[in-house]
């Protein structure tokens, strides 16, 4: 039986050409965004960050049960591992506000800071009617007397609202405020229109002058 020698192909097959379409940008390269730091704004943010951390730690200490202090080992459970070291640095930098005692060590307010905190609590009670009226006025200026809850949280510090205003103001006065869901967002609603607040400064001065003149006529 005869065998025929079949030569093997040693040449590579021709390459297959494929065309890849690329999106055309019209010959223009996208502009690279440049960010410029403003030293004044950085300074303001750094100044605001320190008091906010101090107030947060003070609130955390005061929220602990009476016989269960805030142990340093439990800081990570409350605020996370990363922020724990920020608060440890804060405690070291402000020995007049925070003190570490006991074994195992726990953090507490100093005597002076505790007195100031008690005075602050009394001032909040006295300021509560004013804060309620301020929140009413803001809602009365809005369309449909409602405003996103996140907006109130953003401007709450400037308005003097406490951090827990959702519980101590909105929850405490359901006859005035409520929180409802609208289009996937939480909104604060005004439940009762206060006509006494819908008075301009000119009208208030006119009423005051009228009563003063009336009292003057009675005294004559």
Order of alpha helices (4+ residues) and beta strands (2+ residues): alpha-beta-alpha-alpha-beta-beta-alpha-beta-alpha-beta-beta-alpha
